[in-house]
Amino acid sequence: MNENDRGSIKWTAMMLPEHIQLLNDMWKQKEYKEKPVLDEQQLEDINRKLHLAIHKNVTVEITYYAGHDFKKITGKLFNIESREGFLKIDNEDRTKIYLNDILDIKMD
């Protein structure tokens, strides 16, 4: 917490709930992570690993960008919808991940 936060917190007792919500949203946005831009070689490597994983039916760990943060998921690929631009992981929820959001893939 820096000294600007201390001043904001000090005044929250006299603020309207809408103003407090705006302040909370502002603090949350400061924690947002920026989506990295992958180069052509990284994209080709991800594409190659995706095809290999679906053909060999191996477990993968996918690092992807969602909700202004980096997330990881482990499982086997259920389906790749290249026209639609997403894949599904074969887990309880059949998690859907957009291909543009994939940052890295590791295979067992």
C-alpha positions in Angstrom: 0.0 0.0 0.0 1.4 3.4 -0.9 0.6 6.8 0.5 -2.0 7.5 -2.2 -4.0 4.4 -1.1 -3.8 5.5 2.5 -5.5 8.7 1.7 -8.2 7.0 -0.3 -8.9 4.5 2.5 -9.1 7.4 5.0 -12.0 9.0 3.1 -14.0 5.9 2.3 -16.1 6.2 5.5 -17.6 9.4 4.1 -18.1 8.2 0.5 -21.1 6.9 -1.2 -21.2 3.1 -2.0 -20.9 3.9 -5.7 -17.7 5.8 -5.1 -16.2 3.1 -3.0 -17.0 0.6 -5.8 -15.3 2.8 -8.3 -12.2 3.0 -6.1 -12.2 -0.8 -5.7 -12.5 -1.2 -9.4 -9.5 1.1 -9.9 -7.4 -0.8 -7.5 -8.3 -4.1 -9.2 -7.4 -2.7 -12.6 -4.0 -1.8 -11.4 -3.4 -5.5 -10.9 -4.4 -6.4 -14.4 -1.7 -8.2 -16.5 -1.1 -7.3 -20.1 -1.4 -10.1 -22.7 2.0 -10.7 -24.3 2.4 -10.7 -28.0 3.8 -13.9 -29.4 6.2 -14.0 -32.4 5.7 -16.2 -35.4 8.1 -18.9 -34.1 6.2 -19.2 -30.8 2.9 -19.4 -32.6 4.2 -22.2 -34.9 5.6 -24.1 -31.9 2.1 -23.9 -30.1 0.4 -25.1 -33.3 2.8 -28.0 -33.7 2.3 -29.0 -30.0 -1.4 -28.8 -30.4 -1.5 -31.2 -33.3 0.9 -33.6 -31.7 -1.1 -33.6 -28.5 -4.4 -34.3 -30.1 -2.9 -37.1 -32.4 -1.0 -38.8 -29.6 -3.8 -38.2 -27.0 -1.3 -37.0 -24.4 -1.9 -34.8 -21.3 -0.9 -31.1 -21.8 -0.5 -28.2 -19.5 -1.7 -25.0 -21.2 -0.8 -21.5 -20.1 -3.3 -19.0 -21.4 -4.5 -15.5 -20.9 -8.0 -14.9 -19.5 -9.6 -12.3 -17.3 -6.6 -10.0 -17.3 -4.4 -12.8 -15.8 -2.4 -15.8 -16.7 -4.0 -19.2 -16.1 -2.9 -22.8 -16.3 -5.0 -25.9 -17.0 -3.9 -29.5 -17.4 -5.8 -32.2 -19.3 -6.1 -34.0 -22.6 -7.4 -32.1 -25.7 -10.9 -33.0 -26.5 -11.4 -31.0 -29.6 -9.8 -28.2 -31.7 -12.2 -26.0 -33.6 -9.7 -24.1 -35.8 -12.5 -22.3 -37.8 -14.2 -21.2 -34.6 -10.8 -20.4 -33.0 -10.9 -22.4 -29.8 -10.1 -25.8 -28.3 -11.7 -27.8 -25.5 -9.9 -29.6 -22.7 -11.3 -33.0 -21.7 -12.1 -32.3 -18.1 -15.3 -32.1 -16.0 -16.4 -28.8 -17.6 -14.9 -29.3 -21.1 -13.1 -26.0 -20.6 -13.0 -23.9 -23.7 -9.9 -21.9 -24.5 -9.5 -19.5 -27.4 -6.5 -20.3 -29.6 -5.4 -16.6 -29.6 -5.2 -16.7 -25.8 -2.7 -19.6 -25.6 0.7 -18.6 -24.4 2.5 -21.9 -23.9 1.9 -25.7 -24.0 3.9 -28.3 -22.2 3.4 -32.0 -22.9 4.0 -35.0 -20.6 
